Amino acid sequence: MKAFRGPKVWLWRWRRNPLKRRADVVEAWVVLGACLLTVLAGVLAGLAAAGSVERGLARERAERRPVVARIVALVPGSSPAQNSHASAGERIWTKVRWTAADGSAHTGQVRVEPGSRAGTPVTVWTDPGGRLLSRPTSASEGAFRATLIGLLVGVSAAAVPFVGGLTVRGRLERRRMDAWDTEWSRLGPQWGRMV
C-alpha cells in the first residue's frame, strides 16, 4: 500500500501547492497546536504535581517528631521469638502512653508485636501538639511517590489537548469527506458519458 502513496514529504501542508485547500492548512495548524499543547500541558502539570507532593512530604517530615512511648498493659499473644508459627509481620493494637515536648501526657493506640510486656518502649510519631500520627515517608520514598504522581498527573493533563486535537481533526476529516461526496454526486455521473 505504501508504494501507491509515493514518498513521504515533510511539512507538505505548509508548502506552496495549487491543490492545497484551506482545510489542509487548518488541519495542519490544529495538529501542530494539539501536539504542542499536549507536551506543554503534560510537562507543566507533571512538574507542578510532583513539586507539590514533594513539598508536602518534606513539610510532613519536618513537622513530625519521634517520641518514645511505653506500652500500658501486657499485649495478648506470644512473641514471634517464642512462637515459630506466628508471622514476623503480625502486630496487635494496644494502648501506649507518652509525654509530649510541652510536658503533657498523652495516650493512644499503636500496633506492637504480640506478647510485648507493659513498659516496653515503642517509637511513635507525633505532631508539635503531641497528637499521634503515622510515620513520615523517607526522602527516597517521597521522591518516588512525587515522581509517580507527577507522571500520572502529567499523562492525564496531556490527554486533554490530545483528545481535543483528535476530535477537531476527526470533524475536519468528516467535513472534507462530506464535501468530496457532494462534489462526486455532482460530477460523478458526467464521467460515464462518452464525448
Secondary structure as the mmCIF struct_conf table of DSSP 4:
data_model
#
loop_
_struct_conf.conf_type_id
_struct_conf.id
_struct_conf.beg_label_comp_id
_struct_conf.beg_label_asym_id
_struct_conf.beg_label_seq_id
_struct_conf.end_label_comp_id
_struct_conf.end_label_asym_id
_struct_conf.end_label_seq_id
HELX_RH_AL_P HELX_RH_AL_P1 LYS A 2 ARG A 5
BEND BEND1 PRO A 7 PRO A 7
TURN_TY1_P TURN_TY1_P1 TRP A 10 LEU A 11
HELX_RH_3T_P HELX_RH_3T_P1 TRP A 12 TRP A 14
BEND BEND2 ARG A 15 ARG A 15
TURN_TY1_P TURN_TY1_P2 PRO A 18 LEU A 19
HELX_RH_AL_P HELX_RH_AL_P2 ARG A 22 GLU A 63
STRN STRN1 ARG A 65 ILE A 71
BEND BEND3 ALA A 73 ALA A 73
HELX_LH_PP_P HELX_LH_PP_P1 LEU A 74 VAL A 75
BEND BEND4 PRO A 76 GLY A 77
TURN_TY1_P TURN_TY1_P3 PRO A 80 GLN A 82
TURN_TY1_P TURN_TY1_P4 SER A 84 HIS A 85
BEND BEND5 ALA A 86 ALA A 86
TURN_TY1_P TURN_TY1_P5 ALA A 88 GLY A 89
STRN STRN2 ILE A 92 THR A 99
TURN_TY1_P TURN_TY1_P6 ALA A 101 ASP A 102
BEND BEND6 GLY A 103 GLY A 103
STRN STRN3 ALA A 105 VAL A 112
TURN_TY1_P TURN_TY1_P7 PRO A 114 GLY A 115
HELX_LH_PP_P HELX_LH_PP_P2 SER A 116 ARG A 117
TURN_TY1_P TURN_TY1_P8 ALA A 118 GLY A 119
STRN STRN4 PRO A 121 THR A 126
TURN_TY1_P TURN_TY1_P9 PRO A 128 GLY A 129
STRN STRN5 LEU A 132 LEU A 133
HELX_LH_PP_P HELX_LH_PP_P3 SER A 134 SER A 138
HELX_RH_AL_P HELX_RH_AL_P3 ALA A 139 TRP A 191
TURN_TY1_P TURN_TY1_P10 GLY A 192 GLY A 192
#
